[in-house]
Amino acid sequence: MKYFDFAATTPLDSEAAEVYVKVATGYFGNSSSLHDIGGQAHVLLENCREELANFLGIDKNGLFFTSGGSESNFLAIEALLSSPKKQGNHIITGMAEHSSIHGVLHRLTDYHITYLPLNSSGLIDEDKLLNSITPETVLITIQHVNSEIGTIQPIENIAQICKAQNIHFHSDFVQSIGKIDLTRIASLVSSFSFSGHKIYGPKGVGGVYIDPTITWCPFIPGGSHEKGFRPGTMNVPAIAAMTVAAQKIRRGLAEANQKYRLLRKAFIEALNPIKDWVTIYQSEDEAQLPSIIGLRILGIEGQWMMLECNRLGYAISTGSACQIGMQTPAKVTQALGLNNEEAKGFIRISFGNSTTIVDVVRLGENIVEITKQYKMGNLC
């Protein structure tokens, strides 16, 4: 089986796996315990915090470890709303945000939520964002990279808008960490989230950054770990493994992006025989993550195409794995203004470190053949 669903999750890196086992067996103490065994785990934990803070270009005092991106999004939004810059009950977000963002916003019944669509290039319209701001706006939450089509939102510009309007700004960095150098923008936001399993680290671990100048109140009171930000014994083995994975991915970042640009070009060219039936949702190069391709083929349901590819030994997806179980269209299709039939045709191809140009071309050729057979069958 050839894997083309790296945007959903990645395999655990072998070096990260070795570190996980070593730490789980050799540094098993509770990092909050006062004895020497606990102290060793604590020192390792803080070394990881410092290393990841350097990797992200942030103050380590604002970095907290969590179980992953979804929890990070939830806790970040709750933390920012516990300490708003001004009084108000209005929040602005994107229609294409991850389900964990929409989930926490849906429970905030005392707030008015504005959901912004994406333009034809898959980006937030900055004029619409500005026009949506009211004196009551206390929070804007816009993801950095869309997980379904890979478009990169203008985080610097949005951060400037938020600063000028005295508004907290949260961004979901889950899909951009390890794929984009975040050191220039990470400190511009009030908070951001990330996850280990998107960068070849373990599942069940991630992190959140909260600007250290913000005096937040914990969502779950009474916790002693992570300065009270989150209860529960620290998963030091997973944090250490995630740190190793981050170090490794940073070293090969430029080379990986060049590889993904070539793979993207080769895949799109392989679809040329059916190009009149293919719609690819993307932005210009500087605003497009090359490793994610979101598309639809006219008249073919995405789920059917996914199953046909699976039968031939290719793992692709129909959108975010967190949404698939709900049997609803990818959120990005609604944000782009697609109708229900168009949304049903959406599929996602995403590349990773084991993807080769041969595999990419063969996948494209198989999709072409599947499409031609489908179209011929419908003519009979």
C-alpha positions in Angstrom: 0.0 0.0 0.0 1.4 3.4 -1.0 0.5 6.1 1.5 -0.8 9.5 0.4 -2.5 10.7 3.6 0.4 12.4 5.4 -1.8 15.4 6.2 -3.9 13.1 8.4 -1.0 11.5 10.3 2.6 10.4 9.8 4.5 7.2 10.7 6.6 7.4 13.8 10.2 8.1 13.0 12.5 5.3 14.0 14.9 7.5 16.0 11.9 9.1 17.8 10.6 5.6 18.6 14.0 4.6 20.1 14.0 7.8 22.3 10.5 7.0 23.4 11.4 3.6 24.7 14.6 4.8 26.2 12.9 7.6 28.1 9.9 5.4 29.1 12.2 2.9 30.7 15.1 5.1 32.0 13.3 8.3 32.9 10.0 6.9 34.1 9.6 9.1 37.2 6.8 11.6 37.5 8.4 14.9 36.5 6.6 16.7 39.4 8.0 14.3 42.1 10.7 15.7 44.4 13.0 12.7 44.5 15.9 12.2 42.2 14.1 9.9 39.8 11.4 12.5 39.4 14.0 15.2 39.1 15.7 13.5 36.2 12.4 13.4 34.3 11.8 17.0 35.1 15.2 18.1 33.8 14.6 16.2 30.5 11.1 17.7 30.2 12.5 21.2 30.6 15.3 20.5 28.1 12.6 19.5 25.6 10.6 22.6 26.3 13.6 24.8 25.7 14.6 22.9 22.5 11.0 23.1 21.1 10.8 26.8 22.0 14.0 27.5 20.1 12.6 25.5 17.2 9.5 27.6 17.1 11.1 30.9 18.0 9.1 31.6 21.2 9.6 32.2 24.9 9.7 28.8 26.6 7.7 30.2 29.4 4.6 30.3 27.2 5.0 26.7 25.9 2.8 24.0 27.5 2.5 20.3 26.5 -0.8 18.7 25.8 -2.3 15.5 24.3 -2.4 17.0 20.8 -3.7 19.7 18.5 -7.4 19.4 19.4 -6.9 19.8 23.1 -4.4 22.6 22.4 -7.0 24.5 20.4 -9.6 24.1 23.1 -7.4 25.2 26.0 -5.9 28.1 24.0 -9.3 29.6 23.2 -10.5 29.1 26.7 -7.3 30.7 28.1 -7.6 33.8 25.8 -11.3 34.3 26.6 -10.4 34.1 30.3 -8.2 37.2 29.9 -9.6 39.3 27.0 -7.8 42.5 26.0 -11.2 44.3 26.2 -14.8 43.6 27.0 -16.9 42.0 24.3 -18.7 38.9 23.1 -17.8 38.6 19.4 -15.4 36.1 17.9 -14.3 35.8 14.2 -13.2 32.5 12.7 -13.0 30.7 9.4 -15.6 28.4 7.9 -12.7 26.0 7.1 -11.2 25.7 10.6 -10.5 22.3 12.1 -13.5 20.7 13.8 -11.8 21.2 17.2 -12.0 25.0 16.7 -15.7 24.8 15.6 -16.4 22.5 18.5 -15.2 24.8 21.2 -16.9 27.8 19.6 -20.2 26.1 19.3 -20.3 25.7 23.1 -19.8 29.4 23.7 -23.4 30.3 23.7 -22.7 33.8 25.2 -20.7 34.8 22.2 -21.7 35.8 18.7 -19.5 34.0 16.1 -18.8 35.3 12.6 -17.6 32.6 10.2 -15.6 33.8 7.2 -15.5 32.0 3.9 -12.4 31.5 1.7 -11.9 33.2 -1.6 -11.4 31.3 -4.9 -7.7 31.0 -4.0 -8.5 29.3 -0.7 -7.5 32.3 1.4 -9.3 34.6 4.0 -10.3 37.9 2.4 -8.6 40.5 4.6 -11.1 43.2 3.7 -14.0 40.9 4.8 -12.1 40.2 8.0 -11.6 43.9 8.7 -15.3 44.6 7.9 -16.4 41.9 10.3 -14.6 43.4 13.3 -16.8 45.2 15.7 -16.1 47.0 19.0 -17.2 43.8 20.7 -14.6 41.6 18.9 -12.3 40.0 21.5 -10.9 37.0 19.5 -9.9 36.0 16.0 -8.9 32.4 15.3 -7.6 31.5 11.8 -5.6 28.4 11.0 -2.2 28.9 9.4 -2.4 26.1 6.8 -5.6 24.5 5.7 -5.4 20.7 6.2 -7.5 19.9 3.2 -6.1 22.1 0.4 -2.9 23.3 1.9 -3.4 27.1 1.5 -1.3 29.3 3.7 -3.1 32.2 5.4 -1.5 35.6 5.8 -0.8 35.2 9.6 1.5 38.3 9.7 -1.1 40.6 8.2 -3.9 39.2 10.5 -1.7 39.6 13.5 -1.1 43.2 12.6 -4.9 43.8 12.3 -5.4 42.1 15.7 -2.7 44.2 17.4 -4.2 47.4 16.0 -7.7 46.5 17.1 -6.6 45.2 20.5 -7.9 41.6 19.8 -6.5 38.3 20.8 -5.3 36.1 17.9 -5.2 32.3 18.0 -3.9 30.2 15.1 -3.9 26.5 14.5 -0.3 25.6 13.5 -1.0 21.8 13.4 -0.6 21.5 9.6 2.3 24.0 9.3 4.7 22.9 12.0 7.7 21.1 10.5 6.7 22.2 7.0 7.2 26.0 7.3 9.8 27.9 9.3 7.6 29.4 12.0 10.2 31.4 13.8 9.2 34.7 12.1 5.5 34.5 12.9 5.1 32.3 16.1 5.6 35.2 18.5 3.2 37.4 16.7 0.1 35.5 17.8 -1.6 35.4 21.2 -1.6 31.6 21.0 -1.0 28.7 18.6 -1.4 24.9 18.7 0.7 22.0 17.3 0.7 18.2 17.3 3.5 15.6 17.4 2.0 13.0 15.0 2.0 15.4 12.1 5.9 15.6 12.2 6.7 11.9 12.6 6.4 12.0 16.4 4.1 9.9 18.5 0.3 10.3 18.6 -1.3 11.6 21.8 1.2 14.5 22.4 1.3 18.1 21.2 1.6 21.6 22.6 0.2 25.1 22.8 1.9 28.5 23.1 0.2 31.2 25.1 1.9 34.6 25.1 3.5 34.8 28.5 2.3 38.4 29.0 -1.3 37.0 29.1 -2.6 36.2 32.6 -4.9 33.3 31.9 -7.2 31.3 34.1 -7.0 27.5 33.8 -10.1 25.8 32.3 -9.8 22.9 34.7 -8.9 24.4 38.2 -6.7 22.7 40.7 -4.1 21.2 38.4 -0.4 21.3 39.5 1.2 20.3 36.2 2.3 22.8 33.5 1.8 25.7 35.9 -1.8 24.7 36.3 -2.6 25.0 32.6 -3.5 21.4 32.2 -3.9 18.5 34.7 -2.4 15.1 34.4 1.1 13.5 34.7 3.4 14.7 32.0 4.0 12.2 29.1 7.7 12.8 29.1 8.6 9.9 26.7 6.2 11.2 24.1 7.4 14.8 24.5 11.0 13.7 24.2 10.2 11.6 21.0 8.3 14.6 19.6 11.3 16.8 20.3 13.6 14.5 18.4 11.2 14.3 15.5 11.1 18.1 15.4 14.9 18.4 15.4 15.1 15.9 12.6 12.5 17.6 10.4 14.0 21.0 10.9 17.3 19.8 9.5 15.7 18.7 6.2 13.0 21.4 5.9 14.3 23.2 2.8 15.2 20.0 1.0 11.7 18.5 1.8 9.9 21.6 0.4 11.9 21.4 -2.8 11.0 17.7 -3.1 7.3 18.3 -2.5 7.2 21.0 -5.2 8.6 18.6 -7.7 6.2 15.9 -6.6 3.2 18.2 -6.9 4.2 19.3 -10.4 4.6 15.6 -11.4 1.3 14.6 -10.0 -0.6 17.4 -11.6 1.1 16.7 -15.0 0.1 13.0 -14.7 -3.6 14.2 -14.6 -3.3 16.0 -17.9 -5.3 13.4 -19.9 -8.3 14.3 -17.7 -7.5 17.9 -17.0 -10.8 19.2 -18.3 -12.6 17.2 -15.6 -10.2 18.1 -12.7 -10.5 21.1 -10.4 -7.6 21.7 -8.1 -8.2 24.1 -5.2 -5.0 26.0 -4.6 -3.3 29.4 -4.2 -0.2 30.9 -5.7 3.2 29.3 -4.8 4.0 31.6 -1.9 0.6 30.9 -0.3 0.5 27.1 -1.0 1.9 24.2 0.9 3.2 21.9 -1.9 2.6 18.7 0.0 -1.2 18.9 0.1 -3.4 18.7 -3.0 -7.1 19.1 -2.7 -9.2 18.4 -5.8 -12.3 17.0 -7.3 -13.1 15.2 -10.6 -16.3 16.2 -12.3 -19.1 13.7 -11.8 -17.1 11.3 -9.5 -17.8 11.0 -5.8 -14.7 11.4 -3.7 -15.5 8.4 -1.5 -15.8 6.2 -4.6 -12.5 7.4 -5.9 -10.9 6.8 -2.5 -12.2 3.3 -2.4 -11.0 2.6 -6.0 -7.5 3.9 -5.2 -7.5 1.8 -2.0 -8.4 -1.3 -4.1 -5.3 -0.6 -6.3 -3.0 -0.1 -3.3 -3.1 3.7 -2.8 -4.2 5.4 0.4 -5.8 8.8 -0.2 -8.5 10.6 1.7 -11.6 12.7 1.3 -10.5 15.4 3.8 -9.7 15.8 7.4 -9.7 12.5 9.3 -11.4 14.3 12.3 -14.4 15.0 10.0 -14.7 11.7 8.0 -16.5 9.8 10.8 -19.3 12.3 10.7 -19.9 11.6 7.0 -20.1 15.3 6.2 -18.3 17.2 3.4 -14.8 18.6 4.1 -15.3 22.0 5.7 -13.1 23.6 3.1 -15.7 22.8 0.4 -18.3 24.8 2.2 -15.9 27.6 2.8 -15.1 27.7 -0.9 -18.8 27.9 -1.8 -19.2 24.4 -3.4 -22.6 23.0 -3.6 -23.4 19.6 -2.1 -22.7 17.6 -5.3 -19.4 19.4 -5.9 -18.4 18.9 -2.2 -19.0 15.1 -2.5 -16.4 14.9 -5.2 -13.5 16.3 -3.0 -10.4 14.2 -2.5 -7.1 15.0 -0.9 -3.6 13.8 -1.8 -0.8 14.5 0.6 2.9 13.7 0.4 5.5 12.8 3.1 9.2 11.8 3.5 8.7 8.3 1.9 6.8 9.6 -1.2 8.7 9.1 -4.4 8.1 10.6 -7.8 7.5 7.1 -9.3 4.7 6.6 -6.8 3.2 10.0 -7.5 3.1 9.5 -11.2 1.6 6.0 -10.9 -1.1 7.3 -8.6 -1.9 10.0 -11.1 -2.0 7.5 -13.9 -4.3 5.2 -11.9 -6.7 8.1 -11.2 -6.8 8.9 -14.9 -7.6 5.3 -15.7 -10.3 5.1 -13.0 -11.8 8.2 -14.3 -11.8 7.1 -17.9 -13.4 3.8 -17.0 -16.0 5.5 -15.0 -16.8 8.0 -17.8 -17.0 5.2 -20.4 -19.2 3.1 -18.2 -21.6 6.0 -17.8 -21.8 6.4 -21.6 -22.7 2.7 -22.1 
